[in-house]
Amino acid sequence: MFLVNGMKATLRQFNRDENDEIFDDTNYKEITIKCCPYDCESAIRFGIYTVPEATGYYQVGRLVDVKVGDQIIYLGKYADNKVHTVLKVQDSWIFNRVENKIIAVK
């Protein structure tokens, strides 16, 4: 459940095949996702711990397969063309199921 209009972004998923023992930065899949900015002050208020080195917090849907180490690149005319690396992924529960995921990026 998204409360704001999200931005389109490209998610680079690293180490999603059977050879995930070592990290290979050239072997990745790219998918297009919808990503929304997340207010960090409400995260502190509701008990979600923040990450000190994070530069932003974003919210993605519950069906998106995102892990620590993945990269996000925003698309569109307002995109800054920076690569954001995922530092931490936390589930957001509503009514006994994961409704979305909160990711900390740098």
C-alpha positions in Angstrom: 0.0 0.0 0.0 1.7 3.2 -1.2 0.5 6.5 0.1 2.3 8.7 -2.4 3.1 8.5 -6.1 6.3 6.6 -6.6 9.1 7.1 -9.0 10.2 4.5 -11.5 13.6 3.0 -10.9 15.8 0.3 -12.2 16.8 -2.3 -9.6 20.0 -4.2 -10.3 19.8 -7.6 -8.6 23.2 -9.1 -7.9 23.9 -12.8 -7.0 20.5 -14.3 -7.9 21.7 -17.5 -9.6 23.3 -20.7 -8.5 26.8 -19.2 -8.5 26.3 -16.8 -5.6 29.3 -17.9 -3.5 31.4 -15.0 -4.7 30.2 -11.5 -5.6 30.4 -10.7 -9.3 29.6 -7.1 -10.2 29.1 -7.9 -13.9 26.5 -10.7 -13.4 23.2 -8.9 -12.6 19.6 -8.7 -13.6 17.8 -5.4 -14.1 14.1 -4.9 -13.4 11.9 -1.8 -13.3 10.3 -1.1 -9.9 8.2 1.6 -8.3 10.0 3.3 -5.4 8.7 5.9 -2.9 10.6 8.2 -0.6 10.2 7.3 3.1 10.1 9.7 6.0 12.9 8.8 8.5 11.2 10.6 11.4 8.2 8.2 11.3 10.7 5.3 11.2 12.2 6.4 14.5 8.8 7.0 16.1 7.5 3.5 15.2 10.6 1.6 16.3 12.4 1.0 13.1 16.1 1.6 13.7 17.9 3.9 11.3 21.3 3.3 9.6 23.9 6.0 10.4 25.6 5.9 7.0 22.4 6.0 5.0 21.6 9.0 2.8 18.0 8.1 2.2 15.1 5.7 3.0 12.7 4.3 0.4 9.7 2.1 0.3 9.1 -0.6 -2.2 6.3 -3.1 -2.7 6.2 -6.4 -0.9 6.7 -8.5 -4.0 10.0 -6.9 -5.0 13.0 -9.1 -4.4 15.5 -6.7 -3.0 18.6 -7.6 -0.9 21.5 -5.9 0.7 24.1 -4.9 -2.0 21.6 -4.3 -4.8 21.6 -1.0 -6.6 18.8 1.4 -7.5 19.0 3.9 -10.4 16.1 6.3 -10.9 14.5 6.9 -14.3 12.7 9.9 -15.8 13.5 13.6 -16.3 13.8 14.4 -12.6 16.3 11.5 -11.9 19.7 12.5 -10.6 21.5 9.6 -12.5 23.2 8.5 -9.2 23.5 4.9 -8.3 22.1 4.1 -4.8 23.4 1.0 -3.0 21.0 -0.8 -0.6 22.4 -1.0 2.9 19.5 -2.5 4.9 16.1 -4.0 4.1 13.3 -4.2 6.7 9.8 -5.5 6.4 6.8 -3.3 7.2 3.9 -5.4 8.6 0.3 -4.4 8.4 -2.5 -6.8 9.5 -0.3 -9.8 9.9 1.4 -9.7 6.6 4.4 -7.9 5.0 2.8 -5.0 3.1 6.0 -3.3 1.9 9.7 -3.1 2.5 11.7 -0.1 3.8 15.2 0.1 2.4 18.1 2.3 3.5 20.4 3.4 0.7 23.7 5.2 0.4 
